Amino acid sequence: MWFLVAVMMTVYDGGKKDIFIWHTPNFESSQTCLDFVENNQAEVYGHLVKQFPNDKLEKLFCVPEDKLRNFLDYWKKQQQGQQSL
């Protein structure tokens, strides 16, 4: 399974950026994900403008589930480490 992930441009303290992960739809391949973005550009960008009105899109990624899980695990550990400081 593949997921569409948006990374926004604004950089916050510590080098962090906003991201948005679409849970639905999800995709059977990277090509179906890319096709979705190509065929639904206005909806994708419109959704991001609603979620992040003061930010701009840096990049869209089509990411396989295992890589996304690894990223989310890493992010969670980073957040927990910062809370203990």
Buried (B, 14 or more C-beta within 10 A) or exposed (E): EBBBBBEBEEEEEEEEEBBBBBEEEBBEEEEEBBEBBEEBEEEBBEBBEEEBEEBEBBEBBBBBEEEBEEBEEEEEEEEEEEEEE
